Amino acid sequence: MDPNKRPEDMERITTPELANAFIDEQVEAIRAQIGDRKVLLALSGGVDSSVVAALLIKAIGKQLICVHVNHGLMRKGESEQVVDVFQNQLDANLVYVDATDRFLALLDGVAEPEAKRKIIGAEFIRVFEEEARKVSDEVSFLAQGTIYPDILESDGVKAHHNVGGLPDDLQFELCEPVKLLYKDEVRVIGRELGLPEGMVERQPFPGPGLGVRCLGAITRDRLEALREADAILRDEFAAAGLEGKVWQYFVSVPDFRATGVRDGVRAFEWPAIIRAVNTVDAMTAEVPELDWALLKKITARILAEVPGICRVVYDLTPKPIGTIEWE
Ligand SMILES: Nc1ncnc2c1ncn2[C@@H]1O[C@H](COP(=O)(O)OP(=O)(O)OP(=O)(O)O)[C@@H](O)[C@H]1O
């Protein structure tokens, strides 16, 4: 039997009972696979790696070493939540790397979107590799949050290597406990493992993080304005009951300024662009008709609370032609 093929008769995990049965089965399987050896996991705080972390912690506790890389491009509060949930609540073995200065130094003056993505991806691998080397003598396995769509996208030939890119002399055996599951099933399991709702229902977030939403060459002040404006947007969407109802919503801040007047004085500051989309497969996307009062409230809060922003716009472009992200 192909271990990367979901059995036809495998029931879709939709209920707490089915989730708990899966968890019990996997805890057994993980213990059998790992024994008393150690496992390394890159933990982003996204749904997939968080659920794999929680499963492994349940199965083997501190034999799991989680590495969270804060590249300085996380959304507001996200890295703090990873520390709070995994280190404080689940008592996990967590290595927290604040690599903000490294990433921002490399990105300094780089405006081209693809160049930014490449720098962020390559530096992530470098940071992770450094951490992996420190523990490579004691670690035998690399756990990954591969899910079934990742396998299907790679034609089922081999599991999609989420982290990938590790050099040949640093290879581990793989542990991919949710590789036959769909995203909705991973969420049900995460909930049963006690992960917070905000983590389980987290909307998709690009690997390069806010780096591709701080348009053009990233500067620290504009990145901070973006992070604050984005946090207000998420806050207000949650308060309006839209969390989990609108597929993805975020703010981008471009690298040019607009004129305004604040307290009788000319303000020459950045615009904040609100993007919200609904999609089934991310191939096409529609812009939801948001409540006008909500948009006005978000606008008022961003203008009052975020230094450097003097204008707020709502992007009405569907995909196609507009991609979901601006970069
Ligand atoms: N900041 C980070 N710190 C540690 N690991 C990370 C980080 N960003 C990404 N990763 C690792 O790379 C994998 C792929 O990242 P990607 O952004 O494509 O997310 P994903 O496939 O949606 O998974 P997840 O839901 O776990 O974020 C993650 O599952 C995680 O193992």
The ligand as an SDF file (V2000), in Angstrom:
LIG
                    3D

 31 33  0  0  0  0  0  0  0  0999 V2000
    8.5500   31.6150   10.8230 N   0  0  0  0  0  0  0  0  0  0  0  0
    8.6800   30.2790   10.7930 C   0  0  0  0  0  0  0  0  0  0  0  0
    9.2720   29.6190   11.8180 N   0  0  0  0  0  0  0  0  0  0  0  0
    9.4060   28.2850   11.7930 C   0  0  0  0  0  0  0  0  0  0  0  0
    8.9750   27.5130   10.7890 N   0  0  0  0  0  0  0  0  0  0  0  0
    8.3820   28.1070    9.7440 C   0  0  0  0  0  0  0  0  0  0  0  0
    8.2020   29.5170    9.6830 C   0  0  0  0  0  0  0  0  0  0  0  0
    7.5800   29.8070    8.5000 N   0  0  0  0  0  0  0  0  0  0  0  0
    7.3950   28.6340    7.8640 C   0  0  0  0  0  0  0  0  0  0  0  0
    7.8740   27.6000    8.5940 N   0  0  0  0  0  0  0  0  0  0  0  0
    7.8990   26.1560    8.2370 C   0  0  0  0  0  0  0  0  0  0  0  0
    7.7200   26.0100    6.8400 O   0  0  0  0  0  0  0  0  0  0  0  0
    6.5230   25.2650    6.5720 C   0  0  0  0  0  0  0  0  0  0  0  0
    5.8490   25.7950    5.3290 C   0  0  0  0  0  0  0  0  0  0  0  0
    5.5140   27.1460    5.5250 O   0  0  0  0  0  0  0  0  0  0  0  0
    4.3230   27.8280    4.7440 P   0  0  0  0  0  0  0  0  0  0  0  0
    4.4090   29.2710    5.0360 O   0  0  0  0  0  0  0  0  0  0  0  0
    4.3230   27.3550    3.3390 O   0  0  0  0  0  0  0  0  0  0  0  0
    3.0450   27.3380    5.5450 O   0  0  0  0  0  0  0  0  0  0  0  0
    1.9690   26.1590    5.4510 P   0  0  0  0  0  0  0  0  0  0  0  0
    2.3630   25.1050    4.4690 O   0  0  0  0  0  0  0  0  0  0  0  0
    0.6460   26.8060    5.3500 O   0  0  0  0  0  0  0  0  0  0  0  0
    2.1290   25.5250    6.9420 O   0  0  0  0  0  0  0  0  0  0  0  0
    1.7000   26.1400    8.3340 P   0  0  0  0  0  0  0  0  0  0  0  0
    0.1960   26.0330    8.3670 O   0  0  0  0  0  0  0  0  0  0  0  0
    2.3680   25.2670    9.3370 O   0  0  0  0  0  0  0  0  0  0  0  0
    2.2370   27.5430    8.3670 O   0  0  0  0  0  0  0  0  0  0  0  0
    5.6780   25.4040    7.8480 C   0  0  0  0  0  0  0  0  0  0  0  0
    4.7790   24.3360    8.0090 O   0  0  0  0  0  0  0  0  0  0  0  0
    6.7550   25.4150    8.9100 C   0  0  0  0  0  0  0  0  0  0  0  0
    7.1960   24.0990    9.1870 O   0  0  0  0  0  0  0  0  0  0  0  0
  1  2  1  0
  2  3  1  0
  2  7  2  0
  3  4  2  0
  4  5  1  0
  5  6  2  0
  6  7  1  0
  6 10  1  0
  7  8  1  0
  8  9  2  0
  9 10  1  0
 10 11  1  0
 11 12  1  0
 11 30  1  0
 12 13  1  0
 13 14  1  0
 13 28  1  0
 14 15  1  0
 15 16  1  0
 16 17  2  0
 16 18  1  0
 16 19  1  0
 19 20  1  0
 20 21  2  0
 20 22  1  0
 20 23  1  0
 23 24  1  0
 24 25  2  0
 24 26  1  0
 24 27  1  0
 28 29  1  0
 28 30  1  0
 30 31  1  0
M  END
$$$$
